[in-house]
Amino acid sequence: MVMTSSAHSNSSPRRASVEEALLFQIASGSKEALAQLGKSESKVQGTVTVAASSVPCNYILPQFLKYSRKIYPELLYKLSEGDSDKVIQSVLRFEADLGVGSIMSTNEKCMCIPLIQDQIVLVTPNTAEYQSLNGKFPVERLKKEVFVAREAGSGTKLAAESIERALGLQDKPLVAVQVESSEMVKRGVKQGLGVAFVSNFAVPEEVEQGKLLKFEFPEVKTSRQLYLMYHRDRVMTHPVSSVIKAFRQYCQNITDQNSSAN
């Protein structure tokens, strides 16, 4: 029999209250809370629905699902993709058990657990014109570039606009096309439509294969936080709380690996 996580779960009140208390501690970074959840692990079965924005849905969740399958082979995931605003709404409307995005909700009902740091970088076509910059993109030149941009409501778009302000780009950059996913952004850049600010998670393959060039701006803040979200009033099932624990551990592993590499 397959159990489905939903807002109308029949979990006992005692079980729900204990796990909700633990999740509040997890949101505060309590290692003791994670350990306590680990002690209660049993065979995890059921369905967990996850709403994710473009970057985590395409470049983090696929690898996490492979990791999760080794721990919980009988767990089924249902994924949906939308911009960060839509992810928050999915959580608040109880349409998804969990959400993953880069915008922290101001609604007190939407609990946001910090997952992992992301970095925004500039990508360009790999042409002689950009190769001649030798890895350093002049801000004055950036003011003259045409951009491929994400849509309104995108966390990447908000992060890019913050970087543009920090770099002193007073006027809005000229945008050739506005698209709804990081994949579409990369395709537009490769076709020569313009340059783009994207998540560093989205481009390692294209950069390694020589399809795109990547530029960083260490003089300004280009990092952002990705969050795992859930509704404060949702009754937590064992599958959902188990996924929260596993996802946090997976992201911590990535962070530790990146720290070791640096």
N, C-alpha and C positions, 0 to 999 in steps of 0.2 A: 504494500500500500504506500503510495507516495503522498507525503505531506506537503502542502503548499503554504509558503509564508505569506500572510496577508494581514490587513488591519483587523480582521475578524478572527484571529487565531484563537483556538480553544486552550491555549497553554494555561496552566493553573495560575491563579493570582500570586501564590507564593513564589513560583518559579519566575514569573514575569518581573516581580518587584526586585528579586535578588539580582537578576541579570541586568535590569535597567540601572540599578545602583552601581553595578560593576562597570557598565558602559560610561556612566558619568565619570567614574574614576579613570577609565581608559582615556577619555577625552582630555583629562588633565595630565596624562602621561604616566599613570601609576603602573609600575612594573609588577607590584603586588597583585593588582587587579587582573593583569594578564596571566599571572601564574595561577590565580584562583580559577580563572576560566579554564586553564589548561588541565587542572586537576579534575574538572567535571567532564572532560572529553569522553564521549562514547561514540558509538557508530553514528555518523552523521548522514542522514537521508533527507530528501526533500528538495524544494525548489526555492531559489533566491533570485529575485528580480533586481537588476542593477541598471540604473540610468547613468550614462557617462557622457562627458563632453568629448569633443573630437580627439584631443591628444591622449587622454588616458584610455579611451575606448579603442583606439587604433594602435597605440605604441606601448601601453603598459598592461592593460587587461589580458591580451592574448597570451603573454608570457606568464602572467599570474595564474590564468586558468590552467595552464600546463602544470605549474607548481602545485596548485590546489588539487588537481586530479590525483596527484600522488598521495595526498593526505586524506582527501575525502572523495574516493572514486565513485560513490553513489550519489553525489550531490549534483543537481542540475541547475545550471545558470540560464536566466533569460535576460539578454542584454538589449538595451535601446540606446541610440545615439542622438544627441541634440546639443545645442550650445549650453553654456553654464547656467544661464537664466532658466532654460527649460528643464535642466536637471533639478534645480532647486524646486521648481514648481511640481515636478513629478514626485519629489519627496514629500512636499507639503500636502499634496492631494492624495497621498497614500497609493500612488500608482506604482511606486517602486519601493522595495525594502531599503535599498541603499542608493546613494548617489555619489558620483566622483566628478569633481570639477575644480576650477581654479578661482571661483568667486565665492567669498564667504558671505553667507546669507545674513541679513540684518534681522530676520524673523527669529524670535526667541524659540520658536517651535522647531527650527531646523538646527540640529546639533552638528557641528563641524569639527572633525578630528583631523589635525594636521597629518598628512601622509608622507609627502616627499617634496623636496625642493626641485623646481624646474628652472631652466635658464632660457631666456629668449635671445636668439641670435639672428643676424641678418644673412639671408642667402641670396645669391645672384647666379645667373648663368655662368658656366665655366667657359668663358671666352677670353681671348687675349686682352680685351679691354679691362676686364676685372682682374685677370691674373697679374697685370702690370702694377696693381696696387700692393702686391707683396703682403697680403694678409692684414693690411691696415686701411680701413675705409675712412677717408676724410669727411668730417661732418659737413663742410661746405659743399662737397660734392653730393652728399646725401640729400641736401635741400633741393637739388635739381633732378633727383631720380623720380621715375614713375613707379608706383607700387601696385602689387597684387595684395589685396587686403581681405581680412575676415569680415563677417557680417556683424551687425549690431547685436549685442547680447553675448558675443564671444569673449571668453576670458583672455584669449590670446590678443584680441583686438584692444582690450582695455590695457593689457600689459604693454603692448606696442605703443599705444598713445602716451603712456607714462614715460617710456623711454624717449620718445620723440620730444616731449616737453623737457626732460632732463638734459637732452643734447642741445636744447635751444632752438628747436625747429618751431618757430612761432606760428608760421603759416601751416595749414594742413597740407600734407604732401599730396601730390597729384595721384589719384587712384585710377588705374586703367580698368580694373575689374574687381568686384567684391564677390567672394565665394563663401560656401558654407562648411568647408572642411579643410584640414591641413593638406590632405592629398591633392585637392584641387588647387591649393596655393602652390604646391611644389610643381605640379604640371604646368601651371601658368608661367612660373619662373623659368622652367626648362625650355618652354616655347618662346622665351624672350619677351613676354608681356611686361616684365618689370622685375623689381627686386621685392623682397618680403621679409618681415619679421615673423619668425616661427619658433616653435618649441625646439630645443636642442634634442629632445627625445624623438623628434620626427625626421631628422635628417642624417643620422650616421651612415646609413647605407649609401645614400646618394652622394655624400661627400667622399666616402671611401672609394666609390666606383668612379669618381671624377665627373659626375653629372651635375653637381652643384658646387659652388664655392661658399665657404662659411666665414663670416666676419663677426668678431666680438667687440664690445665697447666696455672695457674694464673700468673706464673713468666714471661710469654711472651704474646705478643699481639695475641689473637685468634679471635678477632672480625673482621667482614668485613661488607661492605655496600651493600645492594641490591638496584638496581636502576630501575626506570620506564623510558622507552625510547620512543622517537618518532622522526620522521624525521623533521628537521627544515623547510623544504620546503613543507611539507604536508599541504594541506588546511584542517583545523580542522573543523569537523562537530560537531553539538551539542551533539550527542551521545558520541563521543570520548572525548570531553572536560568534559562531565559529568562523564564519567568513571574515568578520571584522578582525578577529585575532590573527587569522592567517594572512590577510592583506597587509596589516600593519607590520607583521614579521617579514613578509616578502619585501616591502618597501625599505625596511631597515637594512635588510641584506644588501639591496642595491646601493643604499647610502654608504654602508661600510665598504663595499667593493670599490666605489668611486673614491672614497677617502684613501684607501690603500693604494689605488692607482696613481693618486696625486702625491 
